[in-house]
Amino acid sequence: MVAAIGAVALFAAIEIAWGRPPICPCGHVALWAGDPNSPENSQQLSDWYSLSHIIHGFLFYGLLWSMLPGRLRLWALPLAVMIEGGWELLENSPIIIDRYRAATIAVGYSGDSILNSMSDIAMMMIGFAIARRLPVWGTVALAIFFELLALVVIRDNLTLNVLMLVHPVDAIRTWQAGG
């Protein structure tokens, strides 16, 4: 756990050095930003995309637990934090910010605040802990529930997010925009 916390601190320091905003440019901190089209999305402690980061924890737990033998499994959480933190750095790089703007409905996306980015890592850690305690079927059912919930409520989820980043589909972008 100490290694995982150290990794989180390292990623926060990198984002500070990059000049990422520490909190929402709106000037306040909120527990939840429920409107995915709001400028507070990806700026506050949690939003609809927090569900995706919980699912990352499910996936990283399953992957690392199946790959690492014996006592090396003690390093599964720190490795998961390193992977998630690496994604957070990539997600907040100009190349991915520009990709989101060009390929998805996130036209005004400017990246995460440091608060949101670190919260995303914490959400992954929560997902990791949940997957560690639930049976596989329970974790899979919860992941499907989260994906369907986000799909219904905001017309987006982890699956569509990855698809639209890798291979944008105009029909999906139109549907996500409410058209």
Salt bridges, closest charged atoms under 4 A:
GLU40 OE1 - HIS28 NE2 3.25
GLU84 OE2 - HIS53 ND1 2.54
GLU84 OE1 - HIS56 ND1 2.78
GLU88 OE2 - HIS53 ND1 3.76
ASP98 OD1 - ARG101 NH1 3.83
ASP120 OD2 - HIS53 NE2 3.24
ASP170 OD1 - ARG173 NH2 2.62
